[in-house]
Amino acid sequence: MQTSVCFAQEVSFGLRAGMTRSSLAKNFAEFADKESISGLTGGVYLKAKFLGFFIMPEAVYNQRGFEIATIGSGTIHYVDVPILAGKQVLKFFRVNAGPNFQFAFSKDLSELNGYKNNTNFNDFVVGLQAGAGIDIWKISIDLRYDMSISNTTEINMIAPQNLQLPDVKYSSRSSMWQLILGYRLIQTP
């Protein structure tokens, strides 16, 4: 009986930090003036290469949120655990995609202009991430798109009666762009 074990050709560990642009109000048709918000991202990654392919789990902090004119804005703080698989193309370029497990640990809502807020933010959300990156020396630069598969929020805001505004009720999934700069700390041949 013959047994073969496949070992990673290269394993690396490093840090990541960058900017995000996200929206929780993606399907919010009642109000035209909705905006994405900018946030921060940062954390650690582990990357294992196998024959030109790789697996890259990460643990990162991310901010996601919304801003709706005349109502207010909100930010949710997450620890994300994306598990990306990808392919090295040429020596320095790569593409990757995979599931992203999002764990909310803090939620901030701004002034809601008199609205009574009964909004529910889900503490655990499953998403997908896809993107591309380049690796030069110890530096990596990634551009990724992240979208939720499960609902991020159940928005339920009751308008003040004296303002004659509509109530706001909808559920939404988040979407987010990330621009990430990485630095490799350790690499094994």
N, C-alpha and C positions, 0 to 999 in steps of 0.2 A: 504494500500500500504506500502510495506516494502522497505527501502533503506539501503544499506550497503556501507560503505566507507572503503577502504583499506588504512591503514597508514603504513608507513615504520616502521619496527621493530627497526631499528638502522640507524642513519645518521651520517656520519663522513666527516670531511673536513681536507685537508692537503696539504703539499708541495711535489713536485717531482723534482728530478734532476738526470741526467745521461749522458751516452754516446750513440752516434749513429754511425752507419756504413752504408753509403748510396751510391747509384749509380744512375745517370741519364742516363748512357750510357749502360743500360742493353741490348738493342737490336742492339748494334753498331758493326756490323760484319766486316766493312771495315778495322778496326784496331784491331790487336790482343792485344796490350798493353794498356788495359783500366783498371782502378783501381777504387775501391770504396774509399770513403774518410771518415775520422772520423769527428764527430762533437759533438755538445752539445745539450742537451735538458733540459728543466726545466719549471715548472709552478705549477698550483694548480689543485686539484681535489675535487669532491664532490661524495660521495658514499652513496647510499640508499639501504639497504637490505630489502628484502621481502621474507619470508619463504624459506630461503636458496639461493635465487636468488638475484641479485643486478643490479642496473643501476649506471653507473659511468661516468658522463660527466667531461671533463677536458678542460683546456685552457693552452696550453704549447707552448713554443718557441722551434723550431727545425731548424737545419741546414741540408740541402740536397745538394749534389753536384756531380761533376764528375771530373775525371782526365784522360786525354788521352795522351799517350806518343807522343812526337814530336809536339803536337798541343797546349795543355794548360789545364787549369782546371777552374771550376766555382763553386760557392756556391750560393745557394738561401736561404734566411732567411724567415722562416714562423712563423705565429701563427696558430697552429693546434687546432681544436676543435673536438676531438674524443668523440663519445657517445657510450660507451661500455656497453654491457649487459653480464652477466655471472652467473656462478653457483659456490657456495662455495662447495668444496669437502673436507670432513673431517672438522676439525675446522679451519685449517690454510692455506689450499691450495685452489686456485681458477683458473678457466679458463674464458676467456672473449673474445668477438669479437664485432665488430660494425663498422659503418661508421666513416670516418675521413674527416672533412672539413678543407682544407688547404688554408690559405690566405698569399700570398707572399707579403712582404713589403720591401725587399732589395735584390739586385742581384749583385754579384761580379764576374768578369771574370779576370783571370790572363793573362799574356802575351800569345798571340796566335801565336807566332812565324811567324809573317808576314801575317797571314790569315786576310782577311777582314771579320768582324763579323756582320752578319745580323740575329742573333739568337733572337727568340721571346720566352720569359718565360711567361707562363700563370700565371695570378695573383690569380686565384681561381682554385683549383684542388680538385676533390673528390677521396677519397681513402678508403681502408678497412684496419682494424687493427685486429690482433688476437694474443693472447698470453696467458701466464700463470704467476701466481705469488704466493708468500707466504706472509702471514701476521703473524708476531711474535711481540707481545706487541704493540708498536706504530710504528714499522718499517715494511715496505713492500719492497719486491724485485720483480721486473717484468722483464720478457723477452718477447719482442713483435716483430712481423714482420708486416711491414706496406707496402702496395703497392698501387700505384695510379690506379684508374679506368680510369680517363681522362688523356689526354696528359699533361705532365709537361712542355715540351719544344718542340719547332720547331727549330732544329739546322740547320743553314744555314751559313756555313763559306766558303768563296771563297779563294782558295789557291793562293799564289803568283806565277806568271807565270814563274819566273826564277828558281823556285825550282822543277818544274815538279812533283808536288804532286797533288793528287785528291782533288776535292772540297768535303766538308763534308756536306751532306744534309740528315737529318732523323728526325723523331719525336720520342720522348721517354717518357716512364712513369717511375717514380722513384720507387725504392725499398729501404727499410731501415730496419735494425735491431736496436732495442733499448734495452739497459740494464739500468733499472731505479731503483733508490733508493727513497723510499717515507717515509715521516714522518707525522703521524696523529697528528694534532693540537687539534681538537675538535671531541668529539663523544657524541651523545645523546643516551641514552638507549632505 
